[in-house]
Amino acid sequence: MRYGDTRRTPAVAPKGREAPAGGEAPAGGAGNGGLTPTRKAMLACVAPPQLTSAVPSDAVPKLTDSKHARRSPKSSGLSKRQSRNSTPRPLPPPPPPPPPPPPGGGPARPAGPQLRALHWKKVQPSGKGTLWSSLPKAPPIDEAALRELFTVKAAGGQKPTAAPAGGGAGGSAVKKEQQPALLDVKRSNQIQIALAKFKGRGILAAVLALDETVLKQDDIARLRECSPSAEEVEMLSPFGEDPRLKETVRWGPAESFLLDMAAVPRLSQRLACFLSKLTFEQRKKDAEAQVEAINKAVQCLRGSKTLPLLLALVLQVGNALNAGTPRGAAAGFTSEALGKLAETKSTVSDARPAQTSLLHYVARVAPAESSKQLRLELRDLEEAATLSSAGVAEELDGLCKELDALGSELSSPEYGGKGDGFVAALGSWRGAAAKKVEALRARVEGMLSGLQQLHAYWGEAYVASEAEALLSRVHSFAASFGKACRDNEREDHMRKKRAEAKAAAAKRAQAKGPSRPSQAGAAKPAARAQPAARSAMGNIQMSLKRGEFEDMKKLQSELQTKIQSRRTYTAGAHGGR
């Protein structure tokens, strides 16, 4: 400490003594602590007058109070530098409030980055009593935080920048790629893919003129899928009235296509009528082919000679089986009974272990070559068995309705504008198509009349929804009868082969003569068992070839029983030893 300093140093009392009040050292010599001359000179300095406070002493917080005491760095275990760093820094000032909205309109778009749009449809203002006129006051929102969350990031990580003032139609300050889109991504991609199929052809002019060289059947289907809806027409109509509005949104080929198609009068009806013209000839030919196939099938059933013979045979067999029952003594039967011949099985017995069906019996007793003759006589039945007379009638009704709709469209006053070729392309064609439809109607009525007469010929009730069921049943019977004939031929062939093999074996045994007794007689039982086993396996194989699975299972069971008894006998013989 320098001399002449006005600050006073508190006296240090020896151990066991208290320092005098006021912090002054006691005067005296060695009895006062043995002060040195230097210390005395320091104490002789004049102290500045002490400041007094008007605040009562009990109102001043004590240093020992834990609430107001300041902890030193030593007591907290931190250094001075750490204590300075632990001091909280002041928070930055809040952002400025948004600019006020312009008078007489909605809130102005804030300057700066582009925000994500909420796509909705605004409700037009109405009178009192609606939901929107009686909404409560909404709570306040933090617009700064809202902008921070929903700011659109520019491509490449660059911050979007505002365009210079006046640099675009309407003073737009956002880049083209950041402008709002009118269509969603899925709808835009669908339209652009369809446009790529046309490869630069003039779609608008072709749709107006209905040019068949440009528009094909597949093109009409694509155009109908991409036609603008009523909502899209309403949304795009302002852009057709004021083309400058296109610069305020993200305008592309899809939007241009929808705007062009929206200007075509009655686009959906136009495309439907034109599609009817493009598909008319093929649909008429398909209907005529089906009518022709059903007529041929009816004629072949009426002219067959083998089929009545087989039906008489089935009637005779059925009356023999149903004799003495209410079903017996029948004069005829419906075509449904033909499908039950294969389901009627024979009875298995010891004399005839193989099971057969009533259809195989009819095929066996039928005249020879009847299967081949029936197949030739009913060769036109196969194609008609899969057709539907009701489907042909529905196709005819569809063609008539489309022509009627075209006639209504031709009388509409909306057609006939500049470049509109609807009346010229479809007016004269409708007259020629109507004549072809009338000719097709006559042929369909003749087909239905032939089916009714066929049902009456068979003595069955005619049901319009199942008119072709009779053709299908007869065709199934003819196919099953042919298969049964082939099965019988195969069985006869195998029976003949077995008989020949048996005769050859007997002939060989007779040629060898009686066998002489020898030491090998003990081995004869085992030697005889091998041909029996081979015979059993041969029978199993032959049953498998003929398709007699029940006989095969029985033979397998018998062979397994014999083998098991043989094993038991062998085990007992070895055990007795």
Backbone hydrogen bonds, N-H to C=O, Kabsch-Sander energy under -0.5 kcal/mol:
donor,donor_aa,acceptor,acceptor_aa,energy
5,D,2,R,-1.1
11,A,23,G,-1.2
13,A,11,A,-0.6
17,R,14,P,-1.8
23,G,20,P,-1.5
24,E,21,A,-0.6
32,N,29,G,-1.2
33,G,30,A,-1.4
34,G,29,G,-1.3
35,L,29,G,-0.6
40,K,36,T,-2.4
41,A,37,P,-2.3
42,M,38,T,-1.8
43,L,39,R,-2.1
44,A,40,K,-1.3
45,C,42,M,-1.0
59,A,56,P,-1.0
60,V,56,P,-0.6
60,V,57,S,-0.6
65,D,62,K,-1.2
69,A,65,D,-2.2
71,R,69,A,-0.5
76,S,72,S,-1.6
77,G,73,P,-0.5
77,G,74,K,-0.9
78,L,73,P,-1.7
83,S,79,S,-2.2
84,R,80,K,-1.9
85,N,81,R,-2.0
86,S,82,Q,-1.7
87,T,84,R,-1.0
105,G,102,P,-1.2
116,R,150,F,-2.5
119,H,117,A,-0.7
120,W,118,L,-0.7
122,K,120,W,-0.5
130,T,127,G,-0.7
134,S,130,T,-0.7
134,S,131,L,-0.8
135,L,132,W,-0.5
143,E,141,I,-1.0
146,L,142,D,-2.0
147,R,143,E,-2.5
148,E,144,A,-1.8
149,L,145,A,-1.8
150,F,146,L,-2.0
152,V,114,Q,-3.3
154,A,158,Q,-0.7
157,G,154,A,-1.1
158,Q,155,A,-0.8
163,A,173,A,-1.2
167,G,164,P,-1.9
168,G,166,G,-1.0
171,G,168,G,-1.8
172,S,169,A,-0.7
178,Q,175,K,-0.9
179,Q,176,K,-1.3
182,L,250,R,-0.6
188,S,184,D,-2.2
189,N,185,V,-2.5
190,Q,186,K,-2.0
191,I,187,R,-1.9
192,Q,188,S,-2.3
193,I,189,N,-2.3
194,A,190,Q,-1.8
195,L,191,I,-2.4
196,A,192,Q,-1.7
197,K,193,I,-0.9
197,K,194,A,-0.7
198,F,194,A,-0.7
198,F,195,L,-0.8
199,K,195,L,-0.8
201,R,198,F,-0.9
203,I,201,R,-1.5
206,A,202,G,-1.8
207,V,203,I,-2.7
208,L,204,L,-2.2
209,A,205,A,-2.4
210,L,206,A,-1.5
211,D,206,A,-1.5
212,E,210,L,-0.6
214,V,211,D,-0.8
215,L,211,D,-2.6
216,K,214,V,-0.6
220,I,216,K,-1.8
221,A,217,Q,-1.5
222,R,218,D,-1.8
223,L,219,D,-2.6
224,R,220,I,-2.3
225,E,221,A,-1.4
226,C,222,R,-1.9
233,V,229,S,-2.3
234,E,230,A,-2.0
235,M,231,E,-2.1
236,L,232,E,-2.2
237,S,233,V,-1.4
239,F,236,L,-0.7
240,G,236,L,-1.2
240,G,237,S,-0.5
241,E,237,S,-1.4
242,D,238,P,-2.1
245,L,242,D,-1.8
246,K,243,P,-1.6
247,E,244,R,-1.3
248,T,245,L,-1.4
249,V,246,K,-0.9
250,R,180,P,-2.6
251,W,249,V,-1.3
256,S,252,G,-2.1
257,F,253,P,-2.4
258,L,254,A,-2.3
259,L,255,E,-2.2
260,D,256,S,-2.2
261,M,257,F,-2.6
262,A,258,L,-2.0
263,A,259,L,-0.8
263,A,260,D,-0.6
264,V,261,M,-1.2
267,L,264,V,-0.7
270,R,266,R,-2.2
271,L,267,L,-2.5
272,A,268,S,-2.0
273,C,269,Q,-2.3
274,F,270,R,-2.2
275,L,271,L,-2.3
276,S,272,A,-1.6
277,K,273,C,-1.5
278,L,274,F,-2.0
279,T,275,L,-1.9
280,F,276,S,-0.8
281,E,277,K,-0.5
283,R,279,T,-1.9
284,K,280,F,-2.4
285,K,281,E,-2.3
286,D,282,Q,-2.2
287,A,283,R,-2.1
288,E,284,K,-2.3
289,A,285,K,-2.3
290,Q,286,D,-2.0
291,V,287,A,-2.2
292,E,288,E,-2.3
293,A,289,A,-2.2
294,I,290,Q,-2.2
295,N,291,V,-2.2
296,K,292,E,-2.1
297,A,293,A,-1.9
298,V,294,I,-2.1
299,Q,295,N,-2.0
300,C,296,K,-2.4
301,L,297,A,-1.8
302,R,298,V,-2.0
303,G,299,Q,-1.8
304,S,300,C,-0.7
309,L,305,K,-0.8
310,L,306,T,-2.1
311,L,307,L,-2.4
312,A,308,P,-2.1
313,L,309,L,-1.8
314,V,310,L,-2.5
315,L,311,L,-2.4
316,Q,312,A,-2.1
317,V,313,L,-2.4
318,G,314,V,-2.8
319,N,315,L,-2.2
320,A,316,Q,-1.7
321,L,317,V,-2.0
322,N,318,G,-2.2
323,A,320,A,-0.6
325,T,322,N,-1.8
328,G,325,T,-1.9
337,A,334,T,-1.3
338,L,335,S,-1.1
339,G,336,E,-0.9
340,K,337,A,-0.9
341,L,338,L,-0.8
344,T,340,K,-1.0
344,T,341,L,-0.5
345,K,343,E,-0.8
346,S,356,T,-3.2
349,S,352,R,-1.7
358,L,341,L,-0.9
358,L,344,T,-2.4
359,L,341,L,-1.1
361,Y,357,S,-1.6
362,V,358,L,-2.3
363,A,359,L,-2.3
364,R,360,H,-1.5
365,V,361,Y,-2.1
366,A,362,V,-1.1
370,S,367,P,-1.4
373,Q,369,E,-2.0
374,L,370,S,-2.4
375,R,371,S,-2.0
376,L,372,K,-1.8
377,E,373,Q,-2.3
378,L,374,L,-1.9
379,R,376,L,-0.9
381,L,378,L,-1.4
382,E,379,R,-0.5
384,A,380,D,-0.7
385,A,381,L,-1.3
386,T,383,E,-0.8
387,L,384,A,-1.2
392,V,388,S,-1.5
393,A,389,S,-1.9
394,E,390,A,-2.1
395,E,391,G,-2.0
396,L,392,V,-1.9
397,D,393,A,-2.1
398,G,394,E,-2.2
399,L,395,E,-2.0
400,C,396,L,-2.0
401,K,397,D,-2.3
402,E,398,G,-2.0
403,L,399,L,-1.9
404,D,400,C,-2.0
405,A,401,K,-2.3
406,L,402,E,-2.1
407,G,403,L,-2.0
408,S,404,D,-1.7
409,E,405,A,-1.9
410,L,406,L,-2.2
411,S,407,G,-0.9
412,S,409,E,-1.7
415,Y,412,S,-0.9
420,D,417,G,-1.8
421,G,208,L,-2.7
421,G,419,G,-0.7
425,A,421,G,-2.1
426,L,422,F,-2.0
427,G,423,V,-2.1
430,R,426,L,-1.6
431,G,427,G,-0.9
432,A,428,S,-1.3
433,A,429,W,-2.5
434,A,430,R,-2.2
435,K,431,G,-1.3
436,K,432,A,-1.6
437,V,433,A,-2.1
438,E,434,A,-1.8
439,A,435,K,-1.8
440,L,436,K,-2.2
441,R,437,V,-2.3
442,A,438,E,-1.8
443,R,439,A,-1.6
444,V,440,L,-2.3
445,E,441,R,-2.4
446,G,442,A,-1.8
447,M,443,R,-2.0
448,L,444,V,-2.4
449,S,445,E,-2.0
450,G,446,G,-2.1
451,L,447,M,-2.0
452,Q,448,L,-2.0
453,Q,449,S,-2.1
454,L,450,G,-2.0
455,H,451,L,-2.1
456,A,452,Q,-2.1
457,Y,453,Q,-2.1
458,W,454,L,-1.8
459,G,455,H,-0.7
460,E,455,H,-2.9
463,V,461,A,-0.5
466,E,463,V,-1.3
467,A,464,A,-1.0
469,A,466,E,-1.2
472,S,468,E,-1.7
473,R,469,A,-2.2
474,V,470,L,-2.1
475,H,471,L,-2.0
476,S,472,S,-2.0
477,F,473,R,-2.1
478,A,474,V,-2.3
479,A,475,H,-2.0
480,S,476,S,-2.4
481,F,477,F,-2.8
482,G,478,A,-1.9
483,K,479,A,-1.7
484,A,480,S,-2.4
485,C,481,F,-2.1
486,R,482,G,-1.8
487,D,483,K,-2.3
488,N,484,A,-2.2
489,E,485,C,-2.1
490,R,486,R,-2.2
491,E,487,D,-2.3
492,D,488,N,-2.5
493,H,489,E,-2.1
494,M,490,R,-2.3
495,R,491,E,-2.5
496,K,492,D,-2.2
497,K,493,H,-2.1
498,R,494,M,-2.3
499,A,495,R,-2.2
500,E,496,K,-2.3
501,A,497,K,-2.3
502,K,498,R,-2.4
503,A,499,A,-2.4
504,A,500,E,-2.3
505,A,501,A,-2.0
506,A,502,K,-2.2
507,K,503,A,-2.0
508,R,504,A,-2.1
509,A,505,A,-2.2
510,Q,506,A,-2.0
511,A,507,K,-1.7
512,K,508,R,-1.4
513,G,509,A,-1.1
521,G,518,S,-1.7
522,A,519,Q,-0.9
523,A,520,A,-0.7
524,K,521,G,-1.3
527,A,523,A,-2.1
528,R,524,K,-2.6
529,A,525,P,-1.4
530,Q,526,A,-1.0
532,A,528,R,-1.4
533,A,529,A,-2.5
534,R,530,Q,-2.9
535,S,531,P,-2.9
536,A,532,A,-2.6
537,M,533,A,-2.5
538,G,534,R,-2.1
539,N,535,S,-2.4
540,I,536,A,-2.0
541,Q,537,M,-2.3
542,M,538,G,-2.6
543,S,539,N,-2.4
544,L,540,I,-2.0
545,K,541,Q,-2.1
546,R,542,M,-2.2
547,G,543,S,-0.8
548,E,543,S,-2.2
549,F,547,G,-1.6
552,M,548,E,-1.8
553,K,549,F,-2.3
554,K,550,E,-1.9
555,L,551,D,-2.6
556,Q,552,M,-2.3
557,S,553,K,-2.2
558,E,554,K,-2.6
559,L,555,L,-2.4
560,Q,556,Q,-2.3
561,T,557,S,-2.1
562,K,558,E,-2.2
563,I,559,L,-2.4
564,Q,560,Q,-2.2
565,S,561,T,-2.4
566,R,562,K,-2.2
567,R,563,I,-2.2
568,T,564,Q,-2.3
569,Y,565,S,-2.4
570,T,566,R,-2.4
571,A,567,R,-2.6
572,G,568,T,-2.2
573,A,569,Y,-2.1
574,H,570,T,-2.1
575,G,571,A,-1.9
576,G,572,G,-1.9
577,R,573,A,-1.1
